[in-house]
Amino acid sequence: MKSKIKIVLADDHAIFRKGVKSLLEDELDIQIVGEASNGVEALEKVKELSPDVLMIDISMPKMTGIETAEIVTKQYKHTKSLILSMHNNDDYILKSVECGAYGYLLKDTSKEEMLKAIRAVASGEKYFTGTVSNIIVNGYLNKAGKTSGDDKTEKELLSRKEKAILKLIVDGMNSREIAEKLELSGRTVDNHRANMMKKMNVKNAAEMVKLAMELKLT
């Protein structure tokens, strides 16, 4: 029998924790094994219980959810952090991703979405809703534009042709196959690949594919 997904739930509002517990209590593959009311307590529970997922609020006493998630990412590799917050805020979302959180949900999310997120994160996948993904993509591309010293907007950073090539790379095609499909020369495709890796600040095609899939760039 497959083991249950073990969760530590961290939020400074006991009523909210109770609500989440009641939502999840009937799920046969999920078990809340611990609760915490602040970031320091959350770290103690993670160390003690080694959960699969830490569901954590951002605004908490003693240590924020973002600070806690960053420590969990570095020190407790087995546990994946899933941010559950009332803040639909670009800065909070981007900082959560940067600190290593595997997902970001708003507190008004549906039960179905919450379950999808928990199961995805527990299996090692990133989970961001459409709105959150857009914020991440725009924030990342804005940052990339500033890093490169380019005044282009985020939409212009990856051209339409580059996005088409990126999608085919994600689909597993090599440069020759892409050149044939898009009726380009192999040199042109290779130049586009090099430019895209520079813009996306990655070292190779594997990193580019991974980032494209995480941020849903295609």
C-alpha positions in Angstrom: 0.0 0.0 0.0 1.3 3.4 -1.0 2.3 5.5 2.0 0.4 8.7 2.8 1.6 12.2 2.0 2.7 13.6 5.4 2.0 17.3 5.9 3.0 19.8 8.5 0.6 22.8 8.5 2.0 26.1 9.6 -0.3 29.2 10.1 -0.7 31.5 13.0 -4.5 31.4 12.8 -5.8 28.2 14.6 -9.2 28.6 12.9 -7.6 28.5 9.4 -5.5 25.4 10.3 -8.7 23.8 11.5 -10.4 24.6 8.2 -7.6 23.1 6.2 -7.6 20.0 8.3 -11.3 19.5 7.8 -10.8 19.9 4.0 -8.2 17.2 3.9 -9.3 14.7 6.6 -11.3 12.5 4.2 -8.4 12.1 1.8 -7.0 8.6 2.1 -3.6 9.5 0.8 -3.0 12.6 2.9 -2.3 13.0 6.6 -1.5 16.1 8.6 1.1 14.9 11.1 1.8 18.3 12.8 0.9 21.9 13.2 2.8 25.1 13.9 1.8 28.7 14.7 5.0 30.4 13.7 8.1 29.8 11.5 10.4 28.6 14.3 7.9 26.1 15.4 7.4 25.0 11.8 11.2 24.2 11.5 11.1 22.2 14.7 8.2 20.2 13.4 9.9 19.6 10.0 13.1 18.4 11.9 11.0 16.1 14.2 8.5 14.7 11.7 10.3 14.8 8.3 7.0 15.6 6.4 6.7 15.3 2.6 5.1 18.8 2.4 5.3 21.9 4.6 2.2 24.0 3.9 3.1 27.4 5.3 1.7 30.9 5.5 3.9 33.9 4.7 3.0 36.3 7.4 3.8 34.6 10.7 5.5 35.6 14.0 9.2 35.0 14.8 10.0 33.9 11.2 8.2 34.4 8.0 7.0 31.6 5.8 9.5 32.6 3.1 12.4 32.6 5.5 11.3 29.2 6.9 10.9 27.7 3.4 14.4 28.9 2.5 15.9 27.0 5.5 13.8 23.9 4.7 15.0 23.9 1.1 18.6 24.0 2.2 18.6 21.7 5.2 15.7 19.3 4.8 15.8 18.0 1.2 12.9 15.5 1.8 10.4 18.2 2.7 8.9 20.4 -0.1 7.4 23.8 0.9 4.0 24.8 -0.4 3.2 28.4 0.3 -0.5 29.0 1.2 -1.1 32.8 1.4 -3.7 35.5 1.2 -1.2 37.7 -0.7 -1.6 37.8 -4.4 1.5 40.0 -4.5 4.3 39.9 -7.2 7.1 40.4 -4.7 5.9 37.7 -2.3 5.4 35.2 -5.1 8.8 35.8 -6.7 10.6 35.7 -3.3 8.8 32.4 -2.6 10.1 30.9 -5.8 13.6 32.2 -5.2 13.7 30.7 -1.7 12.9 27.2 -3.2 9.2 26.8 -2.6 7.6 24.2 -4.8 4.2 25.8 -5.0 2.2 28.9 -4.2 -1.5 28.9 -3.5 -3.9 31.7 -2.5 -6.0 31.0 0.6 -9.2 31.3 -1.4 -8.2 28.4 -3.6 -10.6 25.5 -4.1 -10.3 22.1 -2.4 -9.6 20.5 -5.8 -6.8 22.9 -6.6 -5.3 22.4 -3.1 -5.3 18.7 -3.5 -3.7 18.9 -7.0 -1.0 21.2 -5.5 -0.3 18.9 -2.5 0.0 15.8 -4.7 2.2 17.5 -7.3 4.6 19.0 -4.7 4.8 15.8 -2.8 5.9 14.0 -6.0 8.6 16.6 -6.5 6.8 18.7 -9.1 6.4 22.5 -9.0 2.8 23.7 -8.8 1.7 27.3 -9.6 -1.7 28.4 -10.7 -2.1 30.3 -14.0 -2.2 33.7 -12.4 0.9 32.9 -10.2 2.8 31.5 -13.2 2.2 34.6 -15.2 3.6 36.7 -12.3 6.6 34.4 -12.1 7.3 34.6 -15.9 6.9 38.3 -16.1 9.0 38.9 -13.0 11.7 36.5 -14.2 11.9 38.1 -17.7 11.9 41.6 -16.2 14.9 40.6 -14.1 16.6 39.0 -17.1 16.1 42.2 -19.0 17.7 44.3 -16.3 20.6 41.8 -15.9 21.3 42.0 -19.6 21.1 45.7 -19.6 18.4 45.5 -22.3 15.6 48.0 -22.3 13.2 45.7 -24.0 9.9 44.7 -22.3 9.5 41.2 -21.0 7.3 40.3 -23.9 10.1 41.3 -26.3 12.9 39.4 -24.5 11.9 36.1 -26.2 10.8 36.7 -29.8 8.0 34.8 -31.4 10.6 32.8 -33.3 12.5 32.0 -30.1 9.4 30.9 -28.4 8.6 28.6 -31.3 12.1 27.1 -31.1 11.9 26.8 -27.4 8.7 24.8 -27.6 10.3 22.4 -30.1 13.4 22.0 -27.8 11.0 21.2 -24.9 9.3 18.6 -27.2 12.7 16.9 -27.6 13.8 18.0 -31.1 17.4 18.6 -31.9 18.7 21.6 -34.0 18.6 19.8 -37.3 14.9 18.7 -36.8 14.0 22.2 -35.7 15.7 23.7 -38.7 13.7 21.4 -41.0 10.4 22.0 -39.3 10.7 25.8 -39.3 12.5 26.0 -42.6 15.6 27.6 -41.1 19.3 26.9 -41.4 21.0 24.9 -38.7 23.3 27.9 -38.0 20.2 30.2 -37.4 18.7 27.7 -35.0 22.0 27.4 -33.1 22.3 31.2 -32.9 18.7 31.4 -31.5 19.6 28.7 -28.9 22.6 30.6 -27.8 20.7 33.9 -27.5 17.9 32.2 -25.6 20.3 30.6 -23.1 21.9 34.0 -22.5 18.5 35.7 -22.0 17.3 33.0 -19.7 20.7 32.9 -17.8 21.1 29.1 -18.2 24.2 27.1 -19.1 22.8 24.4 -21.3 19.7 23.1 -23.1 18.7 20.8 -20.2 18.6 23.8 -17.8 16.7 25.8 -20.5 14.1 23.1 -20.8 13.7 22.7 -17.1 13.2 26.5 -16.6 10.8 26.7 -19.5 8.7 23.9 -18.1 8.7 25.3 -14.5 7.8 28.8 -15.7 5.5 27.6 -18.5 7.3 29.8 -21.0 6.0 27.8 -24.0 
